[in-house]
Amino acid sequence: MVKDSMSAIDISAIVYELNQQLIGGWVNNIYQLNSNIFLFKIRTTQNLELLIEPGRRIHLTKYLREKPLRPLTFCMTLRKYLRNARILEIKQYDLDRIVIITFETKQQKYHIVAEFFREGNLILLDADQKIIVAQKYKRMRDRNIIPKEKYVFPPSRGKNLNEVTLEELWESTSNSDKDIVRTLISSINIDPTLIEDACLQLNIDKKTPAKTITKEQLKNILEKIRETVENVSQGKITPLIILDESGEKLQSVEPIKLKKYEKNPFKIFNSFNEAADEFFSKIEVESLVKEDARPEDEMIKKLEKRLKIQEENLRKLILKQAESKKKGDLIYAHLNEIEEIISTILDARRKGYTWEEIIKKIEEGKKRGVSSAQMIKKLDPKNGTITVILDDEEIVLDFRKNAVQNASKYYELAKKAASKIEGLKNAIEKTKNELNTILERKMLRTEQKEEIIFVKRREKKWYEKFRWFFSSNGFLVIGGRDAKQNEEIVKKYLEKNDIFIHADIEGAPHVIIKNKEQDVPETTIKEAAQFAVSYSKAWKMGLGSADAYWVTAEQVSFSPPSGQYLRHGAVIIKGKRNYLKNTPLQLAIGLIKDGEYYIPISGPLSAIKNQTKNFVIIIPGKIPSGKLSKMIKYLLLRKLPEEERRIAERTVLIDDIQRLIPSGTGEILEENKSEKNRQSKNH
């Protein structure tokens, strides 16, 4: 059986490693990828992503996952309280499948409680342990998960491992009617995996009755469990993924070598986070493949059911057509006898005979051997029909119509069946085509199953945390995303030969052209100016152009004149400013390839065209960035060859494109229109 969730000892190993990597880190953002997977973007000395799936797992992940453009309400609440909070502590509760993460903001402390037992839960608590919000609310016998109520941990299954004594366990096992493993599971609040493994290492059958275990054996089991727990809690682990006996399929992920897997092939990893990420991400992909195939499977069942009904109806129609024609032919073959039978019945009625008398006459005729009477099987006065046997075929006639009219009725039925047969054959052909298309698609997906994988996040360059582009002359240009980055760019990255550029409007990024002792071409300065105005407040205002200016690095200062206050992120410009008037607001967003990755980039058209032919142009507009980024991704991917498109679909995320769109709105401008606009301005 393949492991599908973390055990308590797994969580102990993860918590140890998370404490080494995340303590002191800051929460950049929180994403809810679906109903049950959460991604915390943490900024430490590097950017890390913590994945929490309540009820299943917690670990750092290096894999790319598409993030929703609109966060769910619960996720928005988490962001409200925890974005920009600092991580103070990560701990496991009572060696149980519960993790508590403590955060600190300027206002107060908060706690996230992640429960990994049963269906799981994610709960946000205030500094007083009161529930602010929970993924799932519920009332239970021993505790409630309700807003404003104090959070209560679930009752422990048994005694604490560090507190329980050998005498207490000896009393439990001596009075137990269960086997040793089940007895200890109910006696100690510890991972059942460790109890089983301790027994295996000590050559004690896990089904051994508890009351037959000696005190020495019990002591050895307890010591073995405590030794393992202590080693894991101190990071003394051997992270590995266990494979099945074939060495091809995943079996389990463990922080230690378990006795029961000693014959299985395995892969060793540098950390348990890395092993867990690899294992559970592959399991996640498989579930996504199944989930992705579910609508297809349902459609296949629906189409197969429809096809079965259609083919059965076709069989019935073909049979009905043949039978109706045969009956019409038989009536014509026995036209005189039929006319005689119908005429005799109608004459008898005109002479005043009752139906009972007529039926009696027919029976008498049969006995005398009258051929026409012997053809009659049944007379039904109520429905105006008479059933006759013609060449062993039973035919129902309407005695209110003559023989020819009865034959015509059957021919008409045959004709209607024939027209329905033609339509039904077309419908069956259509159903088969639909079914074959879906079956082929499913088969193709099965064949390409190895291609449906998560791709590991690319290691980004230092400048990619800022807004950036390379000018058409090859100069790196960077700009701040917010006031904090504006300050960082100037204080940390503005050097002697660099050029500082700013839009002549409030609410604009600090932009610098990185330069190594050479003259910066005018083309690069103009491109940087366009970059600066496009990411300024002018874009949101819907302006077509705005002014910008540039100065040397020596002219930029953080020291305001005496008695004046300099707001966060602002700078003082000394001396003359070199203005670039009426700089157009326009950006190109394109794709460049870096190894196995496609990277979305943005910048002035002249710079982006120099790096890739695959780009779109955007200008200020009213299309929301979520919708616009989807449109841009579609247009960019459409231009790629099919094989390359598959790679780009996995590595180009919507939110990466969305981050390139200024002020959250815009619209796409066709390149040829842009060329015409520039030509008309030049004239």
KARA-V354040 format. One record per backbone hydrogen bond with DSSP energy under -0.5 kcal/mol. CO is the residue of the C=O (numbers start at 1). NH is the residue of the N-H. E is the energy in kcal/mol with one decimal. If there is no record, write none. Layout:
CO:NH:E
CO:NH:E
//
This chain:
7:11:-1.9
8:12:-1.8
9:13:-1.9
10:14:-2.4
11:15:-2.9
12:16:-1.9
13:17:-1.8
14:18:-2.9
15:19:-2.0
16:20:-1.1
17:21:-1.3
18:22:-3.3
18:23:-0.6
19:23:-0.6
22:25:-2.8
25:87:-2.8
26:28:-0.8
26:43:-3.4
27:84:-3.5
29:41:-2.8
31:33:-0.7
31:39:-2.9
36:38:-0.5
37:33:-2.2
37:34:-0.9
38:52:-2.7
39:31:-2.6
39:41:-0.6
40:42:-0.7
40:50:-3.0
41:28:-3.0
41:29:-1.1
42:44:-0.7
42:48:-3.3
43:26:-2.4
46:44:-2.9
46:48:-0.6
48:42:-3.3
49:51:-0.6
49:61:-2.6
50:40:-3.0
51:59:-2.1
52:38:-2.7
52:54:-0.5
53:56:-2.5
53:57:-2.0
56:6:-3.5
57:53:-2.9
59:51:-3.0
62:457:-6.0
69:71:-0.5
72:76:-2.4
73:77:-2.0
74:78:-2.0
75:79:-2.4
76:80:-2.2
77:81:-1.6
78:82:-2.8
79:83:-2.1
82:85:-2.4
85:27:-2.6
86:88:-0.6
86:104:-2.3
87:24:-3.0
89:102:-2.9
91:100:-3.0
92:94:-0.7
93:96:-2.7
96:98:-1.7
97:116:-2.9
98:93:-2.2
99:101:-0.5
99:114:-2.9
100:91:-2.4
100:102:-0.5
101:112:-2.8
102:88:-3.0
102:89:-1.3
103:110:-2.2
104:86:-2.9
108:105:-2.4
110:103:-3.4
111:113:-0.5
111:125:-3.3
112:101:-2.6
112:114:-0.6
113:115:-0.6
113:123:-2.5
114:99:-2.3
115:55:-1.2
115:121:-1.3
117:120:-1.8
121:115:-3.0
122:135:-2.6
123:113:-3.0
123:125:-0.5
124:132:-3.2
124:133:-1.2
125:111:-2.1
126:129:-1.9
129:151:-3.3
130:126:-2.3
131:148:-3.4
133:124:-3.1
138:145:-3.2
143:140:-1.7
144:146:-0.8
145:138:-1.4
146:149:-1.9
149:131:-2.8
159:189:-2.9
160:163:-1.0
160:164:-2.5
165:169:-1.9
166:170:-2.7
167:171:-2.1
168:172:-1.8
169:173:-2.9
170:174:-2.2
171:175:-1.3
173:176:-1.1
178:210:-2.5
179:183:-2.0
180:184:-2.3
181:185:-2.3
182:186:-1.5
183:187:-0.8
184:188:-2.8
187:159:-2.8
188:190:-1.9
191:194:-1.2
191:195:-1.2
192:196:-2.4
193:197:-2.3
194:198:-2.4
195:199:-2.0
196:200:-2.3
197:201:-2.6
198:202:-1.6
199:204:-3.4
200:203:-1.4
203:205:-0.6
205:208:-2.2
206:181:-1.2
208:180:-2.7
209:212:-1.6
210:213:-1.5
214:218:-2.3
215:219:-2.2
216:220:-2.2
217:221:-2.3
218:222:-2.4
219:223:-2.4
220:224:-2.3
221:225:-2.3
222:226:-2.4
223:227:-2.4
224:228:-2.0
225:229:-2.5
226:230:-2.4
227:231:-2.3
228:232:-2.5
229:233:-2.5
230:234:-1.1
231:236:-3.0
232:235:-1.8
235:237:-1.6
239:269:-2.5
240:242:-0.5
240:254:-2.7
241:267:-2.1
242:251:-3.0
242:252:-1.7
244:247:-1.7
249:244:-2.5
251:3:-2.3
252:242:-3.3
254:240:-2.6
255:238:-2.8
256:258:-0.7
258:261:-1.4
259:262:-1.8
261:264:-1.6
265:243:-2.7
267:241:-2.4
271:275:-1.9
272:276:-3.1
273:277:-2.6
274:278:-2.2
275:279:-2.7
276:280:-2.7
277:281:-1.7
278:282:-1.4
279:283:-2.0
280:284:-2.5
281:285:-2.3
282:286:-2.2
283:287:-2.0
284:288:-2.3
285:289:-2.7
286:290:-2.3
287:291:-2.9
288:292:-3.2
289:293:-2.0
290:294:-1.2
291:295:-0.7
293:297:-3.0
294:298:-2.7
295:299:-2.4
296:300:-2.9
297:301:-2.4
298:302:-2.3
299:303:-2.9
300:304:-2.8
301:305:-2.3
302:306:-2.4
303:307:-2.9
304:308:-2.2
305:309:-2.1
306:310:-2.8
307:311:-2.8
308:312:-2.0
309:313:-2.7
310:314:-2.4
311:315:-2.2
312:316:-2.1
313:317:-2.5
314:318:-2.8
315:319:-2.1
316:320:-2.8
317:321:-3.1
318:322:-2.3
319:323:-2.7
320:324:-2.9
321:325:-2.4
322:326:-2.4
323:327:-2.5
324:328:-2.3
325:329:-2.6
326:330:-2.5
327:331:-2.3
328:332:-1.9
329:333:-2.2
330:334:-1.5
332:335:-1.2
334:338:-2.4
335:339:-2.5
336:340:-2.5
337:341:-2.4
338:342:-2.7
339:343:-2.8
340:344:-2.5
341:345:-2.0
342:346:-2.5
343:347:-2.9
344:348:-2.2
345:349:-1.7
346:350:-2.2
347:351:-1.8
348:353:-2.4
349:352:-1.3
354:358:-2.2
355:359:-2.7
356:360:-2.1
357:361:-2.3
358:362:-2.3
359:363:-2.1
360:364:-2.1
361:365:-2.4
362:366:-2.0
363:367:-1.7
364:368:-1.8
365:369:-0.6
365:370:-2.7
366:369:-0.8
370:374:-2.1
371:375:-1.0
373:376:-1.1
375:389:-2.6
378:387:-3.2
379:381:-0.5
380:383:-0.6
380:384:-0.9
380:385:-2.0
384:399:-1.3
384:400:-0.6
385:380:-3.1
386:388:-0.5
386:397:-2.9
387:377:-3.3
387:378:-1.7
388:390:-0.6
388:395:-3.0
389:391:-0.5
390:393:-1.6
393:390:-2.9
395:388:-3.0
395:397:-0.5
397:386:-2.3
397:399:-0.8
398:401:-2.0
402:406:-2.0
403:407:-2.3
404:408:-2.6
405:409:-1.8
406:410:-1.5
407:411:-2.2
408:412:-2.5
409:413:-1.9
410:414:-2.1
411:415:-2.1
412:416:-2.5
413:417:-2.2
414:418:-2.0
415:419:-2.0
416:420:-2.1
417:421:-2.3
418:422:-1.7
419:423:-1.7
420:424:-2.8
421:425:-2.5
422:426:-1.7
423:427:-2.0
424:428:-2.7
425:429:-2.3
426:430:-2.1
427:431:-2.6
428:432:-2.7
429:433:-2.2
430:434:-2.5
431:435:-2.7
432:436:-2.9
433:437:-2.4
434:438:-2.1
435:439:-2.7
436:440:-2.7
437:441:-2.2
438:442:-2.6
439:443:-2.6
440:444:-2.8
441:445:-2.3
442:446:-2.3
443:447:-2.5
444:448:-2.2
446:449:-1.1
448:451:-2.2
448:452:-0.9
449:452:-0.8
451:453:-1.9
455:64:-3.8
458:460:-0.7
461:464:-1.4
462:465:-0.9
463:466:-1.5
467:479:-2.9
468:602:-0.5
469:471:-0.5
469:477:-2.9
471:474:-2.3
475:471:-3.1
476:514:-2.7
477:469:-1.8
478:512:-2.5
479:467:-2.8
482:486:-2.6
483:487:-2.1
484:488:-2.1
485:489:-3.1
486:490:-1.6
487:491:-2.7
488:492:-2.8
488:493:-0.7
489:493:-1.4
489:494:-0.9
490:494:-0.6
493:495:-0.7
495:498:-1.9
498:553:-1.2
499:513:-2.6
500:551:-2.5
501:511:-2.2
502:549:-2.5
503:505:-2.2
507:537:-1.5
509:511:-0.5
510:480:-1.5
511:501:-3.5
512:478:-2.1
512:514:-0.7
513:499:-1.6
515:517:-0.7
519:521:-0.6
521:525:-1.8
522:526:-2.6
523:527:-2.2
524:528:-2.6
525:529:-2.2
526:530:-2.3
527:531:-2.2
528:532:-2.3
529:533:-2.5
530:534:-2.2
531:535:-1.5
533:536:-1.2
536:539:-1.4
536:540:-0.6
537:541:-1.7
538:543:-2.1
539:542:-1.2
544:585:-2.4
546:583:-2.3
547:504:-2.9
548:580:-3.5
549:502:-2.3
550:578:-2.0
551:500:-2.7
552:555:-1.3
553:556:-1.6
555:574:-2.8
557:572:-3.9
558:560:-0.8
561:564:-2.3
565:567:-0.6
567:570:-2.0
572:557:-2.5
572:574:-0.6
577:579:-0.8
578:550:-2.1
579:581:-0.5
580:548:-1.7
580:583:-0.5
583:546:-2.1
584:586:-0.9
587:618:-3.3
588:590:-0.5
588:603:-1.6
589:616:-2.3
590:601:-2.7
592:599:-3.5
594:597:-2.0
597:594:-3.1
599:592:-2.3
601:590:-2.3
603:588:-3.3
604:607:-0.7
604:608:-2.3
605:609:-2.9
606:610:-0.5
608:611:-1.8
608:612:-2.1
613:615:-1.0
614:591:-2.0
616:589:-3.0
617:669:-3.8
618:587:-2.3
619:667:-2.0
623:666:-1.2
624:628:-2.8
625:629:-2.8
626:630:-1.3
627:631:-2.0
628:632:-2.6
629:633:-2.5
630:634:-2.3
631:635:-2.4
632:636:-2.6
633:637:-2.8
634:638:-2.0
635:639:-0.7
636:639:-0.6
637:640:-1.5
641:645:-2.7
642:646:-1.7
643:647:-1.2
644:648:-2.6
645:649:-2.6
646:650:-1.0
647:650:-0.6
647:651:-1.6
648:652:-2.8
651:653:-0.8
653:656:-0.6
653:657:-1.4
654:658:-2.6
655:659:-1.6
657:660:-1.6
658:661:-1.3
660:662:-0.6
661:664:-1.0
662:665:-1.4
664:625:-2.6
666:623:-1.6
667:619:-2.3
669:617:-0.8
670:674:-1.8
671:675:-2.5
672:676:-2.2
673:677:-2.5
674:678:-2.2
675:679:-2.4
676:680:-2.7
677:681:-1.9
678:682:-2.2
679:683:-1.9
//
